[in-house]
Amino acid sequence: MSFSSNVKSELLHCFGEEPHCSISEMTAIINLCGQIIEKDNKICIKIQTENVTVARKFFTLIKKNFNIECSITVRRSSQLKKNRIYVLSVGDKSRRESMLKLLETCSLAYGNNGGLKLNNIKGLFYDVCCKKAYIRGAFLSSGSVNDPEKTYHMEFVVQDEYNCRDLMEVINSFGIDSKSIIRKEHYVIYIKEGEQISDLLNIMGAHVALMNFENIRILKDMRNNVNRKVNCETANLSKTITAAVKQIEDIEFIRDNYGLKKLPPALCATAMARLDFPDASLKELGAMMRPPVGKSGINHRLHKISEIAQQLIEGNGMIK
């Protein structure tokens, strides 16, 4: 199973403590993957999903909160993958009023095309727990999260701008910085920060998935830190070696074309030490001097030697 499937399997067994939390979670499922069908003065809600986890959760919630019939049919998708599609039909054959009451309880309104939207998002939530339940239902019906081993990415795919705006408002009320884009005529809400995805898993109640996510995130951060340090040390070592090679070339040029003994005593001693110890660091070279010299002092001397070598290369024939 994918990481996203594991999260949804865990959320299948996660229920709010209060009835209004269950209603909020059910509302999200109806709102994001449901449709209203009105015929012969009867109202029916149809939930269509390829995820059996969503079908099971909705069936449980509708039975738990409302005394309304719910039937489930399974069919094959006409697309290439031919996945199973679960269609849940909720309708009261005898009383239209009970279905209208359900929609009113869930703060849902519907249009002539059967599309749904939240009629009063603030009136739906009694407390923070209701918002958490709504996000949990939204993730079950339209969400996914990438394997953290690969990349940090969580998203919710919704049908229209209204639901996108409402869901982002609920998510961002917890301090999450979610963003949205339009992809293939759908609105996609996404989060790419590992810490914020971790927070959202905790908000939804996926605590086992949260621990697994955090373990992977910690290991990735450790690997990244080690790699950064190794790369930094490698770059510094490369710069040190390159500088040392250039210093030795300059010193050898002065020795062969001018003579090291003609240099000032301090520069001569430094040049001789660099030739004898080509791999030594500036600090180690400074410790060899009598009296000892600091890194900046040795660095200044070597720069001066390089300037002298450049003067000789340019053919000035004298040291300034």
KOLSE-830048 format. One record per residue: residue in one letter; x, y negated, z negated of N, C-alpha, C, CB in turn. Coordinates in steps of 0.02 Angstrom, whole numbers, padded with zeros to 5 digits, always signed. Glycine has a CB too. Layout:
% KOLSE-830048
aXYZXYZXYZXYZ ...
***
This chain:
% KOLSE-830048
m+00042+00060+00000+00000+00000+00000+00043-00063+00000-00047+00000-00061 s+00018-00115+00033+00054-00178+00034+00047-00213-00034+00028-00224+00091 f+00089-00264-00045+00086-00302-00107+00018-00335-00114+00142-00354-00111 s-00008-00361-00058-00074-00394-00059-00129-00345-00078-00088-00426+00010 s-00126-00284-00051-00176-00232-00067-00173-00213-00141-00166-00170-00024 n-00112-00210-00168-00105-00194-00239-00136-00248-00283-00031-00186-00257 v-00128-00311-00263-00159-00366-00301-00235-00359-00300-00138-00435-00271 k-00263-00345-00242-00336-00339-00236-00362-00278-00274-00357-00335-00163 s-00324-00224-00274-00344-00165-00312-00346-00180-00387-00297-00106-00298 e-00298-00220-00410-00298-00239-00480-00357-00286-00496-00232-00273-00499 l-00372-00332-00451-00427-00380-00463-00495-00346-00460-00424-00435-00411 l-00499-00287-00428-00561-00249-00425-00586-00233-00496-00551-00184-00385 h-00539-00221-00542-00557-00201-00610-00555-00260-00659-00510-00146-00635 c-00549-00320-00632-00546-00380-00674-00613-00416-00671-00487-00426-00652 f-00645-00423-00729-00710-00457-00733-00707-00513-00784-00766-00407-00750 g-00746-00566-00772-00749-00621-00820-00785-00599-00883-00785-00681-00789 e-00768-00634-00937-00797-00616-01002-00871-00635-01007-00758-00650-01058 e-00892-00687-00972-00960-00713-00976-00997-00701-00910-00959-00788-00994 p-01064-00696-00912-01104-00687-00851-01092-00741-00799-01177-00684-00868 h-01083-00804-00821-01074-00857-00773-01007-00850-00735-01076-00924-00807 c-00959-00816-00765-00896-00803-00730-00908-00753-00673-00842-00776-00779 s-00947-00701-00687-00963-00652-00635-01002-00684-00578-01004-00594-00665 i-01046-00731-00595-01085-00766-00543-01038-00808-00500-01140-00810-00576 s-00989-00841-00531-00941-00882-00493-00901-00839-00445-00894-00920-00540 e-00879-00780-00469-00840-00735-00426-00883-00710-00368-00812-00676-00467 m-00944-00691-00383-00990-00667-00331-01006-00723-00281-01054-00640-00362 t-01013-00784-00305-01026-00840-00261-00971-00849-00210-01034-00905-00302 a-00908-00842-00232-00851-00849-00186-00854-00797-00132-00785-00844-00224 i-00871-00735-00150-00874-00681-00100-00930-00695-00050-00885-00613-00134 i-00989-00714-00075-01045-00730-00030-01028-00789+00015-01110-00745-00070 n-00999-00840-00015-00986-00902+00021-00934-00893+00076-00963-00955-00027 l-00883-00850+00064-00827-00846+00111-00831-00789+00161-00764-00839+00072 c-00871-00738+00146-00878-00685+00197-00950-00662+00203-00833-00625+00181 g-00998-00706+00185-01068-00689+00189-01106-00729+00242-01100-00698+00123 q-01166-00706+00255-01210-00739+00304-01283-00729+00282-01199-00711+00376 i-01323-00781+00291-01394-00777+00275-01433-00759+00338-01419-00843+00245 i-01477-00709+00332-01522-00691+00387-01593-00699+00362-01509-00617+00412 e-01631-00742+00396-01701-00755+00376-01747-00732+00432-01712-00831+00361 k-01791-00686+00416-01836-00657+00467-01901-00635+00434-01802-00597+00504 d-01956-00649+00467-02022-00628+00441-02032-00650+00369-02030-00552+00447 n-02012-00712+00356-02020-00741+00289-01980-00704+00235-02094-00741+00270 k-01930-00667+00255-01886-00631+00208-01815-00657+00216-01889-00554+00220 i-01778-00657+00162-01709-00681+00162-01663-00623+00145-01699-00739+00112 c-01610-00616+00184-01562-00562+00171-01491-00592+00174-01570-00505+00224 i-01450-00571+00127-01379-00591+00128-01339-00532+00154-01354-00612+00056 k-01297-00545+00203-01254-00492+00230-01180-00510+00216-01265-00483+00307 i-01146-00462+00185-01075-00469+00172-01039-00420+00218-01058-00456+00097 q-00995-00446+00260-00959-00403+00307-00884-00408+00293-00974-00422+00381 t-00852-00352+00280-00781-00352+00263-00748-00287+00285-00771-00363+00188 e-00683-00290+00300-00644-00230+00315-00611-00202+00253-00592-00245+00368 n-00617-00237+00198-00583-00217+00136-00633-00182+00090-00552-00278+00101 v-00621-00119+00077-00666-00081+00033-00667-00109-00038-00647-00007+00032 t-00612-00140-00058-00608-00171-00125-00659-00226-00133-00537-00199-00138 v-00667-00267-00081-00716-00321-00083-00787-00292-00086-00709-00368-00022 a-00799-00240-00045-00865-00209-00045-00883-00181-00114-00868-00152+00008 r-00836-00146-00144-00849-00117-00211-00861-00172-00263-00790-00073-00233 k-00820-00224-00261-00827-00277-00311-00894-00313-00304-00769-00327-00305 f-00914-00328-00243-00977-00363-00232-01036-00319-00253-00985-00384-00159 f-01033-00255-00236-01087-00209-00255-01094-00207-00331-01073-00138-00227 t-01038-00204-00366-01038-00203-00439-01067-00267-00468-00968-00192-00467 l-01046-00324-00440-01069-00389-00466-01143-00400-00454-01029-00445-00434 i-01168-00381-00395-01239-00392-00380-01284-00348-00423-01253-00379-00305 k-01261-00288-00438-01298-00243-00482-01297-00267-00554-01270-00172-00477 k-01239-00295-00573-01230-00317-00642-01271-00379-00658-01157-00330-00655 n-01278-00424-00610-01308-00489-00624-01379-00499-00598-01265-00541-00595 f-01399-00461-00546-01466-00471-00517-01499-00404-00503-01461-00512-00452 n-01562-00401-00514-01601-00340-00500-01627-00343-00429-01659-00332-00552 i-01580-00339-00380-01598-00343-00310-01566-00285-00273-01575-00411-00279 e-01602-00257-00225-01576-00200-00188-01515-00219-00147-01631-00172-00142 c-01468-00172-00142-01407-00183-00103-01392-00118-00066-01347-00204-00148 s-01389-00121+00000-01373-00063+00040-01305-00072+00073-01428-00049+00093 i-01269-00017+00084-01202-00020+00114-01201+00025+00176-01147+00002+00063 t-01178-00002+00231-01167+00038+00291-01095+00030+00313-01216+00017+00348 v-01068+00082+00343-00998+00082+00366-00997+00095+00441-00956+00135+00328 r-00961+00053+00477-00955+00064+00549-00883+00051+00571-01004+00020+00588 r-00867+00071+00631-00800+00062+00658-00796-00004+00697-00780+00121+00704 s-00740-00039+00690-00730-00101+00727-00721-00084+00801-00668-00139+00701 s-00744-00129+00844-00737-00120+00916-00668-00140+00940-00790-00160+00953 q-00628-00169+00896-00562-00191+00915-00514-00131+00918-00536-00244+00866 l-00452-00144+00940-00404-00091+00953-00389-00049+00892-00340-00120+00979 k-00382-00081+00833-00364-00044+00773-00421+00000+00748-00343-00092+00718 k-00482-00017+00767-00541+00022+00747-00545+00032+00671-00541+00089+00783 n-00534-00021+00633-00540-00017+00561-00613-00008+00541-00511-00080+00528 r-00623+00018+00480-00690+00023+00453-00715-00046+00433-00692+00071+00393 i-00778-00060+00447-00809-00122+00426-00866-00104+00379-00835-00164+00488 y-00865-00135+00320-00917-00122+00269-00966-00180+00271-00885-00114+00197 v-01029-00163+00281-01083-00213+00284-01129-00202+00225-01122-00210+00352 l-01133-00251+00181-01177-00248+00123-01236-00294+00135-01139-00267+00057 s-01295-00267+00131-01356-00306+00142-01394-00312+00077-01401-00273+00196 v-01406-00374+00057-01442-00388-00005-01507-00423+00013-01399-00432-00054 g-01563-00393-00006-01627-00424+00009-01682-00392-00032-01643-00418+00083 d-01731-00432-00049-01788-00408-00087-01848-00403-00039-01804-00456-00147 k-01869-00343-00027-01921-00331+00022-01988-00361+00001-01930-00257+00034 s-01997-00370-00063-02063-00392-00086-02065-00465-00106-02084-00351-00144 r-02008-00493-00129-02011-00561-00156-01956-00605-00126-02004-00559-00231 r-01976-00653-00088-01930-00702-00059-01901-00746-00114-01966-00745-00005 e-01943-00757-00166-01923-00803-00220-01860-00779-00256-01980-00811-00270 s-01852-00713-00263-01794-00687-00300-01729-00701-00263-01802-00612-00311 m-01732-00699-00196-01672-00715-00157-01657-00789-00161-01681-00692-00084 l-01709-00830-00158-01698-00902-00165-01670-00919-00234-01764-00940-00153 k-01692-00882-00285-01667-00892-00352-01593-00874-00356-01707-00850-00403 l-01574-00819-00321-01504-00799-00319-01461-00854-00288-01496-00733-00279 l-01484-00881-00232-01446-00934-00199-01442-00997-00242-01478-00952-00131 e-01496-01011-00277-01496-01069-00322-01448-01059-00379-01567-01083-00348 t-01448-00998-00407-01403-00983-00463-01330-00989-00441-01416-00912-00489 c-01316-00969-00379-01248-00972-00352-01231-01040-00322-01239-00918-00300 s-01277-01089-00328-01267-01156-00300-01250-01154-00226-01211-01193-00338 l-01284-01110-00189-01271-01102-00118-01329-01130-00077-01260-01029-00101 a-01311-01162-00021-01360-01185+00027-01343-01154+00094-01361-01263+00032 y-01393-01147+00138-01381-01117+00203-01417-01156+00257-01403-01043+00204 g-01388-01151+00318-01416-01187+00374-01453-01141+00421-01362-01224+00412 n-01475-01168+00478-01513-01129+00526-01472-01073+00558-01540-01174+00581 n-01406-01082+00561-01363-01031+00591-01342-00977+00542-01301-01063+00621 g-01367-00982+00481-01350-00931+00430-01285-00946+00393-01344-00865+00462 g-01252-01001+00411-01190-01019+00376-01204-01043+00306-01152-01073+00415 l-01156-01031+00261-01164-01048+00191-01115-01103+00170-01155-00987+00147 k-01134-01140+00120-01087-01187+00089-01110-01200+00017-01082-01253+00129 l-01063-01221-00024-01079-01236-00093-01120-01300-00095-01016-01243-00136 n-01176-01297-00128-01220-01355-00133-01197-01402-00188-01292-01332-00146 n-01172-01374-00242-01150-01414-00299-01093-01377-00334-01209-01428-00349 i-01032-01389-00311-00975-01351-00336-00963-01364-00410-00912-01369-00296 k-00973-01426-00432-00962-01441-00503-01015-01409-00547-00961-01517-00514 g-01077-01405-00522-01130-01374-00561-01122-01299-00568-01196-01389-00530 l-01081-01268-00525-01070-01196-00528-01027-01175-00587-01038-01171-00464 f-00982-01219-00608-00932-01200-00659-00951-01226-00728-00864-01227-00639 y-00961-01178-00773-00975-01196-00843-00910-01214-00880-01012-01138-00879 d-00856-01180-00860-00793-01189-00895-00736-01171-00848-00790-01146-00960 v-00674-01176-00873-00614-01160-00833-00616-01087-00810-00550-01173-00873 c-00644-01043-00852-00646-00972-00835-00686-00960-00771-00677-00932-00893 c-00737-01002-00758-00777-00995-00697-00736-01013-00635-00839-01040-00701 k-00693-01063-00642-00649-01081-00586-00601-01025-00570-00610-01146-00602 k-00574-00993-00622-00528-00937-00613-00564-00880-00577-00500-00913-00680 a-00626-00867-00598-00665-00813-00567-00680-00829-00494-00731-00802-00606 y-00694-00893-00479-00708-00912-00410-00647-00901-00366-00730-00987-00407 i-00588-00919-00391-00526-00908-00353-00514-00834-00343-00466-00941-00389 r-00529-00795-00395-00520-00722-00390-00565-00694-00335-00536-00687-00458 g-00628-00715-00333-00674-00692-00281-00652-00716-00212-00745-00717-00295 a-00625-00777-00208-00601-00804-00144-00543-00764-00118-00581-00878-00151 f-00497-00745-00163-00440-00706-00141-00461-00636-00118-00388-00699-00198 l-00508-00605-00155-00532-00539-00134-00564-00541-00065-00583-00513-00185 s-00600-00594-00050-00637-00596+00013-00598-00625+00071-00700-00636+00004 s-00551-00671+00057-00518-00704+00114-00444-00718+00102-00552-00768+00129 g-00415-00690+00049-00346-00706+00032-00297-00651+00049-00341-00722-00039 s-00233-00669+00049-00179-00621+00057-00115-00652+00029-00169-00601+00133 v-00068-00609+00010-00003-00633-00016+00051-00589+00012-00002-00634-00094 n+00105-00619+00035+00160-00582+00065+00200-00545+00011+00207-00628+00104 d+00235-00492+00032+00281-00457-00011+00336-00507-00031+00311-00394+00024 p+00345-00520-00096+00395-00570-00118+00467-00551-00099+00391-00579-00192 e+00479-00488-00083+00546-00468-00059+00563-00503+00006+00550-00391-00051 k+00510-00519+00045+00521-00548+00111+00517-00625+00109+00470-00521+00161 t+00460-00650+00089+00451-00722+00086+00395-00739+00038+00436-00751+00156 y+00395-00800+00012+00342-00823-00033+00288-00856+00009+00371-00872-00087 h+00230-00825+00012+00174-00853+00051+00108-00822+00029+00186-00842+00127 m+00062-00864+00008-00006-00843-00008-00053-00887+00032-00021-00848-00086 e-00108-00857+00057-00155-00897+00096-00226-00872+00088-00136-00896+00169 f-00273-00918+00101-00345-00904+00102-00370-00928+00171-00383-00940+00042 v-00405-00884+00207-00432-00902+00272-00507-00913+00265-00417-00847+00325 v-00531-00973+00281-00602-00990+00275-00629-01014+00342-00613-01043+00219 q-00695-01014+00347-00728-01025+00412-00735-01099+00430-00795-00993+00412 d-00746-01141+00381-00760-01211+00398-00726-01260+00351-00835-01223+00397 e-00731-01323+00369-00696-01376+00332-00724-01385+00262-00702-01441+00371 y-00791-01376+00254-00822-01386+00189-00796-01336+00137-00898-01380+00194 n-00795-01272+00156-00771-01221+00110-00696-01229+00097-00785-01151+00138 c-00660-01251+00148-00588-01263+00139-00576-01318+00088-00557-01282+00206 r-00613-01372+00094-00606-01428+00048-00625-01408-00023-00650-01487+00071 d-00681-01371-00030-00704-01351-00097-00654-01304-00131-00773-01318-00092 l-00630-01254-00093-00584-01206-00122-00517-01239-00141-00571-01148-00073 m-00493-01284-00098-00431-01321-00115-00440-01362-00178-00410-01366-00056 e-00499-01391-00186-00512-01432-00246-00509-01389-00309-00582-01466-00241 v-00536-01328-00305-00535-01283-00363-00463-01260-00377-00581-01222-00351 i-00427-01240-00325-00358-01216-00334-00313-01271-00361-00330-01190-00267 n-00318-01331-00332-00273-01385-00352-00290-01413-00421-00277-01440-00300 s-00349-01397-00447-00367-01420-00514-00323-01387-00567-00441-01406-00529 f-00287-01334-00549-00242-01300-00595-00169-01323-00585-00246-01223-00586 g-00160-01378-00550-00093-01404-00540-00056-01370-00482-00053-01396-00602 i-00092-01333-00441-00062-01301-00382-00063-01350-00324-00100-01235-00364 d-00009-01352-00287-00004-01398-00229-00017-01358-00165+00066-01432-00227 s-00081-01339-00154-00098-01302-00094-00108-01351-00036-00162-01260-00104 k-00095-01326+00025-00103-01366+00085-00146-01326+00135-00034-01385+00117 s-00169-01359+00187-00212-01325+00236-00191-01341+00307-00285-01344+00225 i-00203-01293+00351-00192-01302+00423-00250-01268+00460-00123-01273+00446 i-00257-01282+00524-00307-01248+00566-00270-01198+00609-00347-01299+00610 r-00292-01135+00606-00261-01081+00644-00315-01039+00678-00215-01037+00598 k-00315-01039+00744-00363-00999+00782-00435-01013+00760-00347-00924+00775 e-00452-01077+00757-00520-01100+00740-00540-01083+00668-00569-01069+00788 h-00493-01064+00626-00506-01053+00555-00465-01102+00514-00490-00980+00535 y-00489-01118+00455-00452-01160+00408-00412-01115+00361-00500-01207+00368 v-00347-01128+00355-00304-01087+00314-00275-01129+00258-00247-01055+00356 i-00289-01108+00196-00259-01140+00137-00198-01098+00117-00311-01145+00077 y-00140-01130+00108-00080-01090+00095-00039-01121+00038-00038-01084+00158 i-00001-01077+00005+00046-01096-00048+00112-01060-00033+00019-01078-00120 k+00167-01097-00034+00232-01067-00016+00282-01068-00072+00260-01103+00044 e+00267-01101-00127+00314-01104-00184+00306-01041-00227+00301-01168-00227 g+00361-01005-00239+00358-00944-00278+00328-00954-00347+00427-00915-00285 e+00346-01009-00380+00321-01022-00448+00246-01034-00447+00357-01082-00479 q+00221-01068-00396+00149-01083-00392+00109-01020-00374+00136-01138-00341 i+00137-00977-00332+00104-00913-00318+00100-00872-00382+00142-00874-00263 s+00154-00872-00421+00154-00837-00485+00100-00864-00531+00223-00844-00518 d+00093-00930-00533+00041-00961-00575-00029-00940-00551+00047-01039-00572 l-00039-00937-00485-00105-00920-00459-00122-00846-00472-00107-00934-00383 l-00072-00802-00469-00084-00732-00488-00107-00727-00560-00020-00689-00477 n-00076-00767-00603-00095-00768-00674-00166-00796-00683-00045-00810-00715 i-00182-00848-00646-00249-00879-00649-00303-00829-00629-00253-00941-00605 m-00290-00790-00577-00339-00741-00553-00346-00681-00598-00321-00718-00483 g-00295-00669-00640-00297-00612-00686-00259-00551-00660-00368-00592-00698 a-00217-00559-00609-00177-00504-00582-00111-00500-00620-00165-00512-00504 h-00114-00478-00683-00055-00483-00726-00002-00430-00710-00076-00476-00798 v-00022-00371-00688+00028-00321-00668+00065-00344-00605-00007-00252-00654 a+00027-00369-00556+00058-00396-00496+00102-00456-00512+00003-00417-00445 l+00081-00495-00561+00121-00553-00582+00189-00530-00608+00084-00593-00637 m+00191-00478-00650+00254-00453-00678+00298-00427-00621+00241-00397-00730 n+00269-00389-00575+00308-00364-00518+00336-00421-00476+00265-00317-00474 f+00293-00471-00464+00314-00530-00425+00372-00566-00459+00254-00578-00415 e+00366-00576-00525+00417-00612-00563+00483-00573-00564+00393-00626-00634 n+00479-00506-00572+00540-00465-00572+00577-00473-00506+00523-00391-00584 i+00540-00470-00451+00571-00478-00385+00599-00548-00377+00520-00462-00329 r+00561-00597-00401+00583-00667-00394+00647-00680-00433+00528-00715-00418 i+00652-00651-00493+00713-00659-00534+00773-00628-00499+00703-00627-00603 l+00764-00567-00472+00818-00533-00437+00840-00573-00376+00797-00462-00417 k+00790-00600-00339+00807-00639-00279+00845-00702-00298+00743-00658-00241 d+00823-00735-00352+00858-00796-00374+00930-00780-00396+00820-00829-00432 m+00939-00723-00430+01006-00704-00451+01050-00690-00390+01004-00642-00496 r+01023-00653-00341+01061-00639-00280+01079-00703-00243+01022-00592-00234 n+01030-00749-00239+01042-00812-00205+01095-00854-00240+00977-00852-00199 n+01093-00854-00307+01143-00892-00345+01213-00863-00335+01126-00892-00419 v+01217-00795-00336+01282-00763-00326+01308-00778-00256+01276-00686-00336 n+01263-00774-00207+01284-00788-00138+01307-00860-00130+01226-00773-00089 r+01271-00906-00163+01291-00976-00158+01360-00987-00189+01240-01021-00193 k+01372-00955-00247+01437-00962-00280+01493-00932-00238+01436-00930-00349 v+01480-00873-00210+01530-00840-00168+01545-00882-00107+01507-00770-00146 n+01493-00908-00075+01503-00950-00016+01541-01014-00033+01436-00969+00015 c+01525-01042-00091+01559-01103-00113+01633-01089-00126+01526-01132-00176 e+01646-01034-00163+01715-01016-00178+01754-01000-00115+01717-00957-00227 t+01721-00965-00069+01753-00948-00005+01770-01011+00034+01708-00903+00037 a+01723-01059+00035+01736-01122+00071+01793-01161+00038+01673-01165+00072 n+01794-01163-00029+01848-01199-00064+01915-01166-00052+01833-01201-00139 l+01915-01098-00053+01977-01062-00042+02003-01074+00029+01967-00986-00053 s+01956-01075+00077+01975-01087+00146+02005-01157+00154+01915-01080+00192 k+01975-01207+00121+02001-01275+00124+02070-01279+00092+01953-01324+00089 t+02079-01244+00035+02143-01244+00001+02198-01214+00044+02139-01207-00065 i+02182-01157+00075+02232-01122+00118+02250-01166+00178+02204-01054+00141 t+02198-01196+00209+02210-01239+00267+02255-01298+00249+02143-01264+00296 a+02241-01328+00191+02281-01385+00168+02353-01364+00154+02250-01417+00106 a+02361-01305+00121+02428-01280+00104+02469-01266+00167+02423-01217+00061 v+02437-01237+00218+02472-01222+00281+02495-01287+00314+02426-01184+00330 k+02452-01338+00314+02470-01403+00344+02527-01435+00304+02410-01450+00346 q+02525-01429+00238+02579-01458+00197+02646-01425+00212+02562-01449+00122 i+02646-01359+00218+02708-01322+00232+02735-01341+00301+02696-01246+00228 e+02690-01348+00350+02712-01368+00418+02745-01436+00416+02652-01368+00467 d+02715-01483+00378+02744-01550+00373+02812-01548+00339+02696-01597+00335 i+02816-01510+00285+02880-01505+00247+02935-01474+00291+02870-01464+00182 e+02918-01421+00327+02967-01388+00371+02989-01435+00427+02938-01323+00400 f+02943-01475+00453+02961-01523+00505+03011-01574+00478+02899-01558+00533 i+02997-01600+00417+03043-01648+00386+03111-01616+00373+03014-01676+00320 r+03110-01555+00348+03173-01518+00334+03215-01510+00397+03158-01450+00303 d+03183-01491+00451+03220-01477+00513+03240-01539+00551+03178-01432+00557 n+03204-01595+00542+03217-01654+00583+03244-01713+00543+03154-01674+00618 y+03243-01710+00479+03264-01767+00439+03306-01746+00379+03204-01806+00416 g+03283-01691+00346+03318-01667+00287+03280-01684+00224+03388-01696+00284 l+03265-01632+00184+03226-01644+00123+03265-01684+00071+03205-01577+00092 k+03333-01679+00073+03374-01714+00023+03369-01790+00031+03447-01692+00028 k+03347-01813+00091+03341-01885+00103+03276-01913+00075+03346-01900+00177 l+03231-01868+00054+03168-01891+00024+03181-01916-00046+03116-01835+00023 p+03138-01959-00072+03143-01978-00143+03142-01915-00187+03086-02027-00163 p+03178-01916-00245+03184-01855-00286+03117-01822-00304+03219-01873-00350 a+03067-01862-00320+03002-01833-00339+02970-01796-00280+02954-01888-00364 l+02975-01827-00220+02947-01795-00160+02987-01734-00140+02944-01844-00102 c+03052-01737-00147+03095-01680-00130+03079-01620-00175+03169-01699-00136 a+03072-01633-00240+03057-01578-00288+02989-01547-00272+03057-01604-00360 t+02941-01589-00254+02874-01564-00237+02876-01523-00173+02824-01622-00229 a+02913-01547-00122+02919-01511-00059+02952-01443-00069+02958-01553-00007 m+03005-01442-00108+03040-01379-00121+02995-01329-00158+03104-01391-00162 a+02955-01353-00205+02910-01309-00243+02856-01281-00197+02877-01348-00302 r+02831-01323-00151+02779-01299-00105+02807-01245-00058+02750-01356-00064 l+02869-01254-00035+02899-01203+00008+02911-01137-00029+02966-01229+00037 d+02933-01143-00093+02947-01083-00132+02883-01047-00155+02989-01101-00193 f+02829-01086-00164+02766-01056-00189+02708-01080-00144+02754-01077-00265 p+02704-01051-00084+02652-01075-00036+02581-01062-00058+02663-01041+00030 d+02570-01013-00102+02502-00996-00124+02482-01031-00188+02496-00922-00134 a+02526-01070-00217+02511-01102-00282+02460-01158-00273+02576-01129-00313 s+02418-01166-00325+02370-01221-00324+02404-01286-00344+02311-01206-00373 l+02368-01341-00335+02396-01406-00354+02413-01408-00428+02347-01462-00336 k+02370-01378-00469+02382-01377-00541+02446-01338-00557+02322-01346-00577 e+02454-01281-00523+02514-01240-00536+02577-01276-00512+02507-01173-00501 l+02573-01310-00454+02631-01348-00431+02649-01403-00480+02617-01378-00362 g+02598-01437-00507+02611-01491-00554+02645-01466-00617+02546-01525-00573 a+02628-01405-00639+02659-01377-00699+02732-01360-00688+02621-01315-00721 m+02753-01351-00626+02823-01333-00611+02869-01394-00613+02828-01301-00542 m+02839-01454-00608+02880-01515-00607+02908-01530-00676+02839-01575-00582 r+02964-01567-00678+02994-01587-00740+03004-01662-00740+03061-01551-00751 p+02964-01700-00776+02910-01677-00820+02849-01655-00780+02891-01733-00870 p+02803-01618-00811+02743-01593-00775+02701-01651-00747+02699-01550-00822 v+02668-01637-00691+02627-01688-00657+02556-01660-00649+02658-01706-00587 g+02507-01703-00655+02438-01682-00647+02420-01668-00574+02391-01735-00675 k+02359-01641-00563+02336-01624-00496+02335-01685-00450+02266-01593-00499 s+02310-01740-00476+02305-01800-00434+02375-01826-00415+02266-01856-00471 g+02422-01819-00461+02490-01841-00447+02523-01799-00393+02533-01838-00510 i+02514-01732-00398+02542-01687-00347+02508-01699-00280+02533-01613-00368 n+02442-01710-00281+02404-01722-00220+02429-01786-00186+02329-01728-00235 h+02443-01838-00226+02469-01901-00199+02537-01891-00167+02474-01954-00255 r+02581-01850-00199+02648-01837-00171+02643-01800-00104+02690-01797-00221 l+02599-01750-00101+02593-01711-00040+02565-01754+00017+02548-01651-00052 h+02518-01800+00000+02493-01846+00051+02549-01892+00077+02435-01889+00022 k+02592-01913+00032+02648-01956+00051+02696-01917+00097+02686-01981-00011 i+02708-01853+00081+02751-01811+00124+02720-01805+00194+02761-01741+00092 s+02654-01795+00197+02620-01789+00262+02626-01854+00302+02545-01772+00252 e+02623-01911+00269+02631-01975+00303+02701-01982+00332+02617-02034+00255 i+02750-01960+00294+02819-01962+00318+02828-01918+00379+02869-01941+00263 a+02799-01857+00376+02803-01811+00433+02770-01842+00495+02771-01744+00416 q+02714-01877+00485+02680-01908+00541+02721-01964+00572+02612-01935+00519 q+02756-02002+00530+02801-02055+00555+02856-02026+00599+02831-02094+00496 l+02884-01969+00575+02937-01937+00614+02911-01909+00680+02970-01882+00572 i+02850-01879+00677+02820-01851+00738+02808-01906+00790+02754-01815+00722 e+02787-01965+00765+02773-02021+00811+02836-02053+00837+02732-02073+00775 g+02894-02031+00810+02958-02053+00837+02983-02118+00808+02953-02061+00909 n+02959-02137+00748+02983-02198+00718+03056-02190+00695+02939-02218+00660 g+03074-02127+00677+03143-02112+00658+03163-02139+00590+03189-02141+00708 m+03119-02168+00552+03136-02194+00486+03076-02185+00439+03157-02268+00490 i+03090-02184+00377+03038-02176+00325+03021-02244+00297+03061-02128+00269 k+02956-02260+00296+02935-02324+00266+02919-02314+00193+02875-02354+00303 
***
